[in-house]
């Protein structure tokens, strides 16, 4: 089960702004930089999206990961959903015949053997920090900045996510997110990246970034 809080930045936020916050009794681990390249896939009729599922191929450096996400329960900026994630090997990450059976089986239940195509792209410069308490891994904090792209249209992406890890409890998420929202220009983000991208795909209205990317 994936449990994460999503917040949209209303003004630019820098990594140092997060690292300056007092999360006591929690601490942040070292900052890690990621260049993420996501492709969101669906049938030509968007049957997965209609069922509120999301299928993603993510490249993070040399690592490629396939993720299938089930429909989310959303309350404000808190998102809860089941997900299945598997690493992909080789040079053909978009060949579904080579995908792990754990995800192929669930896709067959949803769409049969129908072909898949890329419907959206996300280009994202992500910074992450482990959130720790007395050596225990509580969650991962991420600062995202990039674009959500649909054909020739695009939207700015600038948000913070906090995802619970392991046996961490909801009250630990509540503490971390209270610190974030009390000190940074944030608003709850009830929509997933896929939902925002699909709305953009329907509108097909190019958007300009509100601030420069790093």
Secondary structure as UniProt FT lines:
FT   STRAND          2..9
FT   HELIX           15..19
FT   TURN            24..25
FT   STRAND          27..28
FT   STRAND          32..42
FT   TURN            44..45
FT   HELIX           47..50
FT   TURN            51..52
FT   STRAND          54..60
FT   TURN            61..62
FT   STRAND          63..69
FT   STRAND          73..75
FT   TURN            76..77
FT   STRAND          78..81
FT   STRAND          83..88
FT   TURN            93..94
FT   HELIX           96..98
FT   HELIX           101..111
FT   TURN            112..113
FT   STRAND          117..133
FT   TURN            134..135
FT   STRAND          136..150
FT   TURN            151..152
FT   STRAND          153..164
FT   TURN            166..167
FT   HELIX           170..183
FT   STRAND          186..188
FT   HELIX           193..203
//
